Amino acid sequence: MSLVNIFDVAGSGMNAQTVRLNTTASNLANAQTASSSIDQVYRNRQPVFAQMQQQAMDQGSWGQEDGFGWEDEASGRGVQVLGIVESDSPLERRFEPDHPQADEEGYVFYPNVNPVEEMTNMISASRSFQMNVEVMNNAKQMVQRVLTLGQ
């Protein structure tokens, strides 16, 4: 892996963590939204990530030597967001007959969002984003030092 590829890897990681943070924020914002119908209830959403191969990132250097002189065909070169999926865990059904959105039986449906789990995801995504920023800063400093070697 060349030093320049580090920017691509860290950038894709930052993009993935941004999607994760936005999804978590959406889950937390809708954690207490009530509905009278099970079909209209907000469901917990989570992003799905996959390893991005070198071929997908630079279209054509698959199997070539990396910057250190060895071939690196199978290693990933970043992360991509495959999509966002809804959780199929059961929804919360509460008996609240005085609630304006209660159904005929007096039940209100709430999302299957666990705020503690979402806050943990938010902290983890934030720290991962920060680590990718640090990787980019360190790589930038290394490139700057390499450029000054010839002076």
Residue pairs with C-beta under 8 A, 6 or more apart in sequence:
1 9
1 66
1 67
1 68
1 72
1 75
1 77
2 66
2 67
3 67
3 139
3 142
3 143
3 146
4 67
4 143
5 57
5 66
5 67
5 77
6 135
6 136
6 139
7 136
7 139
8 57
8 77
8 78
9 77
9 78
9 135
10 132
10 133
10 135
10 136
10 139
11 78
11 132
11 136
12 52
12 57
12 78
12 79
12 80
13 78
13 79
13 128
13 129
13 132
13 135
14 129
14 132
14 133
14 136
15 81
16 47
16 49
16 79
16 80
16 81
17 125
17 126
17 128
17 129
17 132
18 129
19 47
19 81
19 84
20 47
20 121
20 125
20 128
21 122
21 125
21 126
21 129
23 45
23 46
23 47
23 84
24 118
24 121
24 122
24 125
25 122
26 45
27 44
27 45
27 111
27 113
27 118
28 113
28 115
28 118
28 119
28 122
30 42
30 111
30 113
31 111
31 113
31 115
31 118
32 110
32 111
33 41
33 42
33 110
33 111
34 99
34 101
34 108
34 109
34 110
35 41
35 42
35 101
35 108
35 109
35 110
36 101
36 102
36 103
36 108
36 109
37 103
37 109
38 91
38 109
41 91
41 109
41 110
41 111
42 111
42 113
43 86
43 87
43 91
43 111
43 112
44 86
44 87
44 89
44 111
44 112
44 113
44 114
45 84
45 85
45 86
45 87
46 84
46 85
46 87
47 81
47 83
47 84
48 81
48 82
48 83
48 84
48 85
49 79
49 80
49 81
49 82
50 79
50 80
50 82
51 76
51 78
51 79
51 80
52 76
52 77
52 78
52 79
52 80
53 62
53 76
53 77
54 61
54 62
54 72
54 73
54 75
54 76
54 77
55 61
55 62
56 77
56 80
57 77
57 78
62 73
63 71
63 73
64 71
65 71
66 72
87 112
89 112
90 112
91 109
91 110
91 111
91 112
92 109
92 110
92 111
92 112
93 107
93 108
93 109
93 110
94 107
94 108
94 109
94 110
95 106
95 107
96 102
96 106
96 107
96 108
97 106
99 108
101 108
102 108
